[in-house]
Amino acid sequence: MKISRRMGRLGTETAFRVLAKAQALEAKGINVVHLEIGEPDFDTPANICTAAAEALSKGFTHYSNSQGIVPLRAEIAKDVERTHGFTVDPNRIVVTPGAKPIMFYTILALLEQGDEAIYPDPGFPIYESMIKFSGAKAIAIPLREELDFRLDLDELRSKITPRTKLIIINSPHNPTGGILEPDDIRSIAKLAQEHDITVLSDEVYEHIIYEGAALSITKIPGMLDRTILLNGFSKTYAMTGWRLGYGVMPAGLVDPVVGLIVNSVSCTATFIQRAGIEALTGPQDSIAKMVAEFRKRRDLIVDGLNAIPRISCRRPKGAFYVFPNIIKLGMSSSRLADYLLNEAGVAVLAGTDFGKHGEGYLRLSFANSQENIKKALQRIEAATAKLKP
Ligand SMILES: Cc1ncc(COP(=O)(O)O)c(C=O)c1O
């Protein structure tokens, strides 16, 4: 079969491939500690599950409005007001099966051949993938450890050309756990306004913060009209498998994005949207409990990694990942990730799974129990001790 040439431009998310490799080892009876997948290991709070079951029994089993049911969009608008401090018209909110489709749809709706889009490297791999798939040129902005994985604003300025149409930011950040400083955000907003650039602000880790706060670029005057705020329920409410997310977008983008929804999934599952209303309106204490537990695991894994010779690891301010520096081990990131899986039974991702500037790093998710994290640290220490200095 002759597959279209455009498919050659589509990238992927390696976490799913590593998960499959790890599961193949497990099928052979080998014990693997999973630190590759980026999802909370907590159960979805019971009130949300009950709301979904009730919605099913009440017959919320039909197609819904392609943009998202009105009561959910109204609750999302209220939530955005609580967290961001401004009111937003629910007509500017589009609900999708997970937050990821907001990247897919808005990038396809905005970019075309001849356009350029700037994205963080290392960064969530779907940004680069979708920019390239759209036919636009993907311009990486490196995030460097020396800057605590923030971007260098002079470097960002130097990447902007008359063809730059989009800048993607993600704070708190996957895979480094970095958070952009308010001054960074203000400077990015200024550049976007000066050069008439749209911003995609990926805020899925908005609530998973251990130190400081993440300023949303949408709060800078004038920015809401040129920003797509991407968020969802996966990380905040441990609802990864439910697939529920949304975008708050400039009014002119809504119809094109809804057009792509109509042409692909028609709508987001109706009973899941009902459960989303419960997530936003029900008790919120599960978030603080989850973050408190993540904080303990963060400290455990950072201290543990720093105690291993030739590995150094910064303490992330948000999200649930660490991005340790492994340069002194003298092995490429991808070879080391394979080695740790095959020799030590620890599934991790290579920094390069998040872009070429991830070379020299690994990404470990600490969304796993303290017991498993301790086991993984012991295994990593023993396996890396065997590598020649
Ligand atoms: C930075 C970032 N954005 C978006 C997503 C996708 O979230 P969802 O599961 O809601 O599609 C992820 C998931 O890992 C992520 O890390």
PDBQT file of the ligand as one rigid body, heavy atoms in Angstrom, charges set to zero:
ROOT
HETATM    1  C1  LIG A 401       2.678  18.814  28.085  1.00  0.00    +0.000 C 
HETATM    2  C2  LIG A 401       1.518  17.941  27.782  1.00  0.00    +0.000 A 
HETATM    3  N1  LIG A 401       0.473  18.438  27.099  1.00  0.00    +0.000 NA
HETATM    4  C3  LIG A 401      -0.601  17.695  26.790  1.00  0.00    +0.000 A 
HETATM    5  C4  LIG A 401      -0.678  16.373  27.158  1.00  0.00    +0.000 A 
HETATM    6  C5  LIG A 401      -1.852  15.553  26.732  1.00  0.00    +0.000 C 
HETATM    7  O1  LIG A 401      -2.836  15.462  27.676  1.00  0.00    +0.000 OA
HETATM    8  P1  LIG A 401      -4.152  14.609  27.430  1.00  0.00    +0.000 P 
HETATM    9  O2  LIG A 401      -3.957  13.273  28.074  1.00  0.00    +0.000 OA
HETATM   10  O3  LIG A 401      -5.243  15.387  28.079  1.00  0.00    +0.000 OA
HETATM   11  O4  LIG A 401      -4.393  14.484  25.964  1.00  0.00    +0.000 OA
HETATM   12  C6  LIG A 401       0.373  15.804  27.885  1.00  0.00    +0.000 A 
HETATM   13  C7  LIG A 401       0.326  14.376  28.257  1.00  0.00    +0.000 C 
HETATM   14  O5  LIG A 401       1.271  13.755  28.595  1.00  0.00    +0.000 OA
HETATM   15  C8  LIG A 401       1.486  16.609  28.207  1.00  0.00    +0.000 A 
HETATM   16  O6  LIG A 401       2.531  16.121  28.899  1.00  0.00    +0.000 OA
ENDROOT
TORSDOF 0
